Amino acid sequence: MDQLLARFTRYLEVERNASANTVTAYQKDIEEEFQVRKSTATGMLQLMEKKGFTPKEMSDYLNKKSGYLGISGFTNDDRDIRKAA
């Protein structure tokens, strides 16, 4: 990750002539996003272990029990949810 980030920031500096503030902002955003994704993945693995799910069962859980379908209980299509509201 560090090497990729360093290459990207170098690209911003050299190829895009980005200011130091811009480069720093990009670095911060990328690092924060990486931490969020890492935390999310860790949380999903912990949930999978806690519930005793196989990878297939975890996939089904995430696709069918979360998001719009999990919240609405009847659809994963936001148009249907808006119609029902």
SULLINJO-V533550 format. One record per backbone hydrogen bond with DSSP energy under -1.0 kcal/mol. NH is the residue of the N-H (numbers start at 1). CO is the residue of the C=O. E is the energy in kcal/mol with one decimal. If there is no record, write none. Layout:
BEGIN
NH:CO:E ; NH:CO:E
END
This chain:
BEGIN
5:1:-2.7 ; 6:2:-2.4 ; 7:3:-2.4 ; 8:4:-2.5 ; 9:5:-2.7 ; 10:6:-2.1 ; 11:7:-2.2 ; 12:8:-2.5 ; 13:9:-2.3 ; 14:10:-3.1 ; 15:11:-1.6 ; 16:11:-1.7 ; 18:12:-2.8 ; 23:19:-2.5 ; 24:20:-2.5 ; 25:21:-2.3 ; 26:22:-2.6 ; 27:23:-2.5 ; 28:24:-2.5 ; 29:25:-2.6 ; 30:26:-2.7 ; 31:27:-2.7 ; 32:28:-2.5 ; 33:29:-2.5 ; 34:30:-2.4 ; 35:31:-2.0 ; 36:32:-2.3 ; 37:33:-2.6 ; 38:34:-2.4 ; 39:35:-2.6 ; 40:36:-2.6 ; 41:37:-2.5 ; 42:38:-2.3 ; 43:39:-2.6 ; 44:40:-2.4 ; 45:41:-2.2 ; 46:42:-2.3 ; 47:43:-2.4 ; 48:44:-2.5 ; 49:45:-2.3 ; 50:46:-2.7 ; 51:47:-2.6 ; 53:48:-2.1 ; 58:54:-2.6 ; 59:55:-2.3 ; 60:56:-2.5 ; 61:57:-2.5 ; 62:58:-2.7 ; 63:59:-2.3 ; 64:60:-2.5 ; 65:61:-2.4 ; 70:66:-1.3 ; 71:67:-2.1 ; 72:68:-3.4 ; 73:69:-2.5 ; 81:77:-1.6 ; 82:78:-2.3 ; 83:79:-2.1 ; 84:80:-2.0 ; 85:81:-1.2
END
